[in-house]
Amino acid sequence: MRAIQVREYVKGPLDLTVTTLPTPTPSADKYLIKIHSAGTNFFDLLQIQGKYQHQPPLPWISGMEFGGTILSPPTAASSPKFKVGDRVFGASQGAYATHILAHESALRPVPEGWSFEDAAGLFITAPTSYGGLVTRANVQSGDWVLVHAAAGGVGLAAVQVAKAKGATVIATAGSYRKRQIAKSFGADYTIDYKDSKWPDAVKKLCAEKRTGNGKAGVDIVYDPVGMIDQSLKCVAWNARLLVIGFAAGKIEEVALNRVLLKNVSIMGLHWGQYVNFEKETVGVVWDGIFELIRQRKFRGTSFHGSKAMSGIGECTKGRCRRWGNERLGGRSS
């Protein structure tokens, strides 16, 4: 098979190269899958540089999210959930390849009417956003939600989940085009976070549009960037702030006096660990996501791709300057 194997850490995605490796054989507990499309995420970029919190031992195949078809079920499975030819999406180390092995728990059926390209960007972004907003922050109809980096993969997913639950969404993004993209996915208002006075803009908007004691700010902050400290300046009484990631590359120091004075809660979400510590929640979250898809309240966020595996470097590099989920598409041979 063809794959992008990391033998040593690299400076950037353009240093990645395609190599030929033995095609995996079906195993006792894993499906063999032919990959038709693979997604790129910010952590993929960190991982190839050796900067991610979870680093597999060298050498390893890069990439995590994919969409493809089942070639073979686990050899020891008496009644496998998926059969040969089924269209699936999932996440497992080694997605930048033509074939992959994956556990059943790491797979879901491709939603009806969805392409492999859209499905390949669903497995991580959707439950991160749904789990954060619904499971952790308990988003309710009438809440005001501030979504940072709203034109990214998890950002667009968060915008859609919040809107589906009846919230008003303020989306931040660093360019006019990205803010328009966030609006096209349902955001009610947009703000340029490159303007250092963006917290004042959020407060002004809430003051104009919201009424009620303690409502001079947002109820929920969804932050995959590292903007919690500044966000504390524009939250309402009893606000919930979600720490999703640190895309800005810096671990914040937070002014705890604001946490006390506004009676707020700051909470993290490590979705990848739910399968280890709270397995029963995983199914509940996915049921909720598929219900939103059935109601046509959640759609895919892929936007651009390369038909050749050699283009994955450009796709991964583009994570910082484009919107949604980059993906490597096309049927690889």
C-alpha positions in Angstrom: 0.0 0.0 0.0 1.0 3.7 -0.3 1.3 5.6 2.9 2.9 8.7 4.6 5.2 7.2 7.2 7.0 9.3 9.7 10.4 7.9 10.4 11.6 11.1 12.2 10.0 14.3 13.3 9.8 16.9 10.6 9.7 20.7 10.6 6.4 20.9 8.6 4.0 19.0 6.4 5.8 19.8 3.2 8.6 17.5 4.5 6.2 14.5 4.4 6.8 11.9 1.7 4.8 9.0 0.3 6.3 5.5 0.6 5.2 2.0 -0.2 4.6 -0.4 2.7 3.0 -3.9 3.0 -0.8 -3.8 2.9 -2.1 -4.8 6.4 -3.8 -8.2 6.7 -7.1 -8.7 8.6 -6.6 -9.2 12.3 -8.6 -11.0 15.0 -10.1 -7.8 16.4 -9.8 -5.1 13.7 -11.5 -4.4 10.4 -9.4 -4.0 7.2 -10.6 -0.8 5.5 -9.8 0.7 2.1 -9.5 4.4 2.6 -11.2 6.7 0.1 -10.7 10.0 1.9 -8.7 11.3 4.9 -9.2 14.4 7.0 -6.5 16.7 8.3 -6.6 18.2 11.8 -4.4 20.6 13.7 -3.1 17.9 16.0 -1.8 16.0 12.9 0.5 19.0 12.3 1.7 18.9 15.9 2.2 15.2 15.9 4.5 15.1 12.9 6.6 17.7 14.6 6.7 15.7 17.9 4.7 18.4 19.8 1.5 16.5 20.5 0.6 15.0 23.9 0.1 11.6 22.4 3.1 10.5 20.2 3.2 6.9 18.8 6.7 5.3 18.7 8.6 5.9 15.5 8.1 4.9 12.7 4.4 5.4 12.3 1.9 6.4 9.7 0.4 9.9 10.0 -3.2 10.9 9.9 -6.2 10.0 12.1 -9.6 10.6 10.4 -10.8 8.7 7.4 -13.7 7.5 5.3 -13.7 4.2 3.4 -15.2 0.8 2.7 -14.9 -2.5 4.7 -12.7 -5.0 2.9 -12.7 -7.6 5.7 -14.2 -7.9 9.2 -12.2 -9.0 12.2 -11.2 -12.7 11.8 -12.3 -13.6 15.3 -15.7 -11.8 15.1 -18.7 -14.1 15.1 -21.2 -11.3 14.4 -19.4 -8.2 13.2 -21.4 -4.9 13.1 -20.1 -4.0 9.6 -20.0 -6.3 6.5 -17.8 -6.2 3.5 -18.5 -3.2 1.3 -20.1 -1.1 4.0 -19.3 2.6 3.9 -17.7 3.7 7.2 -15.9 6.6 8.7 -13.7 6.6 11.8 -10.4 7.5 13.5 -7.4 5.4 14.0 -3.7 6.1 13.7 -2.5 5.7 10.1 -5.2 7.4 8.0 -2.7 8.8 5.5 -2.6 5.5 3.6 -4.6 3.5 1.1 -5.5 0.9 3.8 -6.0 0.8 7.5 -6.9 -1.5 10.4 -9.4 -0.2 12.9 -11.4 -1.5 15.9 -15.2 -1.5 15.7 -15.5 1.1 18.4 -13.5 3.5 16.2 -16.0 3.2 13.3 -19.4 4.6 12.4 -21.6 4.2 9.3 -21.4 7.0 6.8 -24.7 9.0 7.1 -27.1 8.5 4.2 -26.4 11.0 1.4 -22.9 11.9 2.8 -19.7 11.7 0.7 -16.6 10.0 2.0 -15.0 13.5 2.0 -17.5 15.0 4.4 -17.6 11.8 6.6 -13.8 11.8 6.9 -14.0 15.0 8.9 -16.8 14.0 11.2 -15.4 11.5 13.8 -13.4 14.0 15.9 -14.9 17.4 15.3 -18.6 16.4 15.8 -18.4 14.7 19.1 -15.8 17.2 20.4 -18.4 20.0 19.8 -21.5 18.0 20.8 -19.8 16.5 23.9 -18.5 19.9 24.9 -21.6 22.0 24.4 -24.3 19.4 25.3 -22.7 17.0 27.8 -20.3 19.4 29.6 -21.8 22.9 29.2 -25.5 21.8 29.1 -26.4 24.3 26.4 -30.0 25.3 26.5 -32.4 27.1 24.2 -32.0 30.8 24.7 -28.3 30.6 25.7 -25.8 32.9 24.0 -22.7 31.0 22.9 -19.4 32.5 21.9 -17.5 30.2 19.5 -13.8 31.0 18.9 -12.1 30.1 15.6 -15.6 29.4 14.3 -14.5 28.7 10.8 -12.3 25.7 11.7 -13.5 22.1 11.8 -14.5 22.0 15.5 -15.7 25.6 15.3 -18.2 25.0 12.5 -19.4 21.9 14.3 -19.9 23.9 17.4 -21.8 26.6 15.6 -24.2 24.0 14.2 -24.7 22.1 17.5 -25.4 25.4 19.4 -27.9 26.6 16.8 -29.6 23.2 16.7 -30.1 23.5 20.5 -31.7 26.9 20.2 -28.8 29.1 21.2 -27.7 32.4 19.7 -24.2 32.2 18.4 -21.5 34.8 18.2 -18.6 33.5 16.0 -15.1 34.9 16.0 -12.7 34.5 13.1 -9.7 36.4 11.8 -10.8 37.3 8.3 -14.0 38.5 6.6 -14.2 35.4 4.4 -14.1 33.1 7.5 -16.7 35.1 9.3 -19.0 34.8 6.3 -18.4 31.1 6.3 -19.4 30.9 10.0 -22.6 32.8 9.1 -23.4 30.4 6.3 -23.3 27.6 8.9 -25.7 29.4 11.2 -23.8 32.0 13.3 -26.0 34.9 14.2 -23.2 37.5 14.7 -19.5 37.6 13.9 -16.6 39.4 15.4 -12.9 39.8 14.3 -10.8 38.4 17.1 -7.7 40.1 15.6 -9.1 43.3 17.0 -7.7 43.6 20.5 -11.0 45.1 21.7 -13.1 42.1 20.6 -14.3 41.4 24.2 -15.8 45.0 24.3 -17.6 44.2 21.0 -19.1 41.1 22.5 -20.3 43.0 25.6 -21.7 45.8 23.4 -23.6 43.2 21.3 -25.0 41.5 24.4 -26.0 44.8 26.0 -27.9 45.7 22.8 -29.6 42.4 22.2 -30.0 40.8 25.7 -32.2 41.7 28.6 -32.2 40.5 32.2 -30.0 40.8 35.3 -26.6 39.2 34.7 -27.0 38.9 31.0 -24.4 41.5 29.9 -22.3 38.8 28.3 -22.4 35.3 26.8 -23.5 32.1 28.7 -21.0 29.7 27.1 -17.6 30.1 25.6 -16.3 27.4 23.2 -12.5 27.9 22.9 -10.2 25.6 20.9 -7.6 28.4 20.6 -6.5 29.6 24.1 -8.7 32.7 24.7 -10.3 31.9 28.0 -8.7 34.8 30.0 -9.9 37.5 27.5 -13.3 35.7 27.2 -13.8 36.2 31.0 -14.2 39.9 30.3 -17.4 39.3 28.3 -19.3 36.5 30.0 -22.6 36.6 31.8 -23.3 35.5 35.4 -23.0 31.7 35.8 -21.2 31.4 32.4 -19.6 28.1 31.4 -16.3 28.3 29.6 -15.1 25.2 27.6 -11.4 24.6 27.1 -11.2 22.6 23.9 -7.6 23.1 22.8 -4.6 25.5 22.5 -4.3 26.1 18.8 -2.5 29.4 19.6 0.4 27.4 21.0 0.3 28.8 24.5 -1.1 27.5 27.8 -3.0 30.4 29.4 -2.8 32.0 32.8 -6.3 33.0 33.9 -7.4 35.8 36.1 -9.2 33.8 38.8 -10.8 36.9 40.3 -13.1 37.1 37.3 -14.0 33.4 37.8 -15.1 34.2 41.4 -16.8 37.6 40.7 -19.0 36.2 37.8 -19.7 32.9 39.4 -18.4 31.1 36.3 -17.3 27.5 35.6 -14.3 26.6 33.5 -14.3 23.1 32.2 -12.2 21.0 29.9 -13.2 18.4 27.3 -10.8 15.5 26.4 -13.1 13.6 24.1 -10.6 10.9 23.3 -10.5 9.7 26.9 -14.3 9.2 27.2 -13.9 5.7 25.7 -11.7 4.9 28.7 -13.4 6.7 31.6 -17.0 7.3 30.5 -17.7 4.8 27.8 -21.5 5.0 28.3 -21.5 8.7 27.2 -19.9 7.9 23.8 -23.0 6.2 22.5 -25.3 8.9 23.8 -23.2 11.6 22.1 -23.2 9.8 18.8 -26.9 9.2 19.0 -27.4 12.9 19.4 -25.1 13.7 16.5 -26.9 11.3 14.1 -30.2 12.7 15.2 -29.1 16.2 14.2 -27.9 14.8 10.9 -31.3 13.2 10.3 -33.0 16.5 11.1 -30.7 18.2 8.6 -29.3 20.4 11.3 -25.7 19.3 10.9 -23.8 19.1 7.7 -20.2 18.3 6.6 -17.5 20.9 6.7 -14.9 19.6 4.1 -14.1 22.2 1.5 -10.9 21.5 -0.4 -8.8 18.5 -1.2 -6.1 16.8 -3.2 -6.9 13.7 -5.3 -3.3 12.6 -4.8 -1.7 11.4 -1.5 1.3 13.5 -2.3 -0.9 16.6 -1.8 -1.4 15.9 1.9 1.4 18.2 2.9 -0.3 21.2 1.3 -3.6 20.2 2.9 -2.1 20.0 6.4 -0.2 23.2 5.9 -3.5 24.9 5.0 -5.0 24.2 8.4 -3.9 27.5 9.7 -5.2 29.7 6.8 -8.4 28.1 5.6 -11.8 27.0 6.9 -13.4 23.8 7.9 -11.8 20.4 7.4 -9.1 19.9 4.8 -9.4 16.5 3.3 -7.4 14.2 1.0 -10.0 12.8 -1.4 -10.4 10.4 -4.2 -10.1 6.7 -4.4 -6.5 5.9 -3.7 -4.9 2.8 -5.3 
